[in-house]
Amino acid sequence: MMRHAVLTKARIVERRDATRELWLIKLEPEAPYTFKPGQYCTIGVEGIERAYSIVSSPEEPLIELIIGLVSHGELTPRLYKLGAGAEVSLRPKAKGLFTLEEKYVNHLMVATTTGIAPFMSILRYYLRRGGAGKRFYLLMGVSHQDELPYKEELERMAREHPCLRVLLTVSRPQAERNRGWTGRTGRINVLVEEYIKEEGLAPEDTVVYACGHPGMIQDIKERLTPRGFRVKEERYWKEE
């Protein structure tokens, strides 16, 4: 006999739009919800479900997500219409193995746009608990600067915690939306090898995490795997 999947509900209590196609929501689950930093939850509307890496740290009362609109997708156009007070379905159990590899000292995190989600969860959890003995290097690449909704939080984290270094870059510096940008430019997957050299990172004590666009992840793997680095990946496909 086929068993039907158990679903619970979650209510959107906050929404913040970063751009016309990128927004953040905070969900209040109707039942207690537990997860490990780096894992994902599965939400849905009208029976259509997708997995989203969780931004929030496990001790936070709300489930924070960052979502990018895929105009031809099935779920994100539906989610895009929802504001505070709306409900979505929520699978009761978080899943995923994209979690912190404790045995390594150096953790190099490479993200594009919504791929920042699991790294925010990991960093919030680790730094708030006063963890010691590890170093984090976060590299995030986007097309436009307004696609960096966690920029201020990350820069504050880096100022307050010497174990964290942050590199943010835009790949289209000439675009009008990037007017006034004074940071690094270029694609993050191209900059990663130079960054590794600058920081003196070695495969013996460094693990690389790549999350976001599958093209970026594939390029990172092709660049770093032959050099002996372990690359852990979480791909975000476009069919959403």
N, C-alpha and C positions, 0 to 999 in steps of 0.2 A: 504494500500500500504506500502510495506516495505521501510523504510528509510535507506539509506546507511550511515555508519559512516563517519564523516568528518575527513580527515587526513591532516596534514601539513607535512612539511619536516624540518629536522635539519641536519646540516653539521658537521662532526667530524673535529674539528680544532686542537685537540691535543690527543695523545695517549701515555700512559706510562705503560710499563709492570712491574709489581711487581714480578711475578713469571711466570713460563711457563703457568700457568692456571689461573692467576689473573691479571687483568689489569684495568686501569683507563682511561676514555675518557671524553673529554669536548665537548659539543655540542653547536652549534650556531643555535638557532631556526630561521626559516624564518619569523616568526611573533612574536610579543611580547608574552611572556609566564610568567604567574604569578602562584605562589604557596605559601603555608604555610610551614614553617620548619617542616619536618617530613613526608610530603606527597610524593607521587610517581608519576612518569610519565610513559606513555606507549609508547614504541618504537617498531619498527618492520623492518624486511627485507624480501622482497619477499612475502609479505602478512602474514608473521608469526609475531605475536606480543606478548610481555611480559611486565609486569610492573616492574619497578626498582625504589627503593627509591632514592631520590635525595640527593646528598652529599652537593651541594652548598647551600649557603644562598640566600634568595630571592633577595637581592640587587646585587648579582653577575651577570654579563652579560651573562655568559655561564652556561649551565646545566652540572654539573659534576656527573658522575656515576662510580661505582665500580662494575665490572662484573667478575664472576667466570665461567670458562669453564666447561660445562657439556658435556662430549664427546658424549653421546648418545642422547643429547637434539636436539631440532629442531632449536632453535634460536641462542644459544650462539656459536655453531661452525660457523655459518654464520657471526655473529658479530666479531668473533675472526680474521677473514680474513681481516677486514676493518681497514684502517689507516686514517691518516689525508687527508681530501678532499672527503672522501666517504659520502654518504647521507643515512639517515635512515628515516623512517616515524615516525611521532610524533603526538599522539592524542593531540588536542589543549587545553585540560583541565586536570590539575593535580587533583588527588583524594587522599582520605585516611584520616583516623581519628587518625593516630598515631602521634599526636601532643602534645605539652606541656600542662600538666594539671596545670593550673595557680593557683588553690586553695591550692596546696601543697607547703611546704617549701623545703622538701628534694626530690630529683629526682634521683633514683638509676637506672642506665642504664646498661643493661647486653647485650652484643653482641658477636656473633661469626662471624669471617671473614667479608663477605659482609654485615652482619647485622649492621656494624658500620655506614652505610650510613645515615640513618635519624638522628642519634645522632650527627654526624658531622654538619649537617644542623642546628639542634636546637642549638648546642653549639656556632657555628660561629655567628649565628644571635643574640643570647642572649648576648654573651660576647662582641661583637663588639658594641652593642648599650648601653653598660655600665649598664646593668640591675643589680638590687640589691634586696636583700631580699630572694634569693633562693640559695640553695646549690646543687651541682651536683656531683654525684659519678659514674664514668664510669668504668665498668669492662668489659674487652674484652679478650676473649680466642681464641687462634688459635693453630693449630698443630705445625707450624713452624714460626720462627721469621720473615722470609721474607714475611709473610702474614699480616704484620702490616704496610701497606704503610703510615698510618697517625701517626705513632709513634712519630716522631719528632714534628709534629704540636701539638699533644695532650700534649706532655710533656712541650712544650713551653707555651701552654694555661694554664696549671696547674701552671707553675712558675709565670706567669703574673697575674693570677686570683685566689686568695685564696679560692674563692667559688667553685672551681673545684678540685676534687681529681681523680686520674687516677690509675687504677691497670691493668696491662697487664700481661698475662700469656701464657705459651706454655704447651701443654699437652704431648709432646713427647721430653722431655729434652735430651734423649740419642741419638736422631737422628743427623746425620752429619750436617744437615741444621741448627741445633741449637747450633753448636759449638760456644762458646764464650758468650752464653746467661747467664746473671747474675741476671735476674729478677725472679719473681715468677713462679712456675710450678704447673701443675695440671689442671683439667677441671674446667672451670669457674662456672658451675652450682653446683659443689661440694664445691667451695670456698665461694659461696655467703653468706651462713648462718654464717660462721665464720667472714666474712667481716662486715655483719650487726651488729654482736655483738661487733666487734672492734670499729666500728664507733658510736655505741649507737643509731642506727636508730630504730624508732618505727612506727607501722602502722598508728598511729593517724596523723602524719604529713609527711609521706613518701609514695610516689607512685613508683612502680617498673615497668620499661619498659623492655621487653625482645624481641630481634629481631635477627633472624638468623635461625639456624637449629631447626626444629620442635621438635626434641628430647630434646634439651636443654630447649626450652620453656616449654615443658610439665613437665620436671623435676623441673624447677623453680616454676611453678604453684603448683605442688604437695608439694613442700617444704614450700612455703611461704603463699599460700592462707589459709591453716589451722591456720596460725599464725596471721591472720587478715590483711595481706598486700593486697592491690589492685594490681593486675598484669595486665598490658596492653601489648598486644602482636602483633607482626608482623612476620608472618611465611614466610620463604623462602624455597619453595619446590624444589626438585631436577629435576623435569620434565621441564627443560628449553630448 
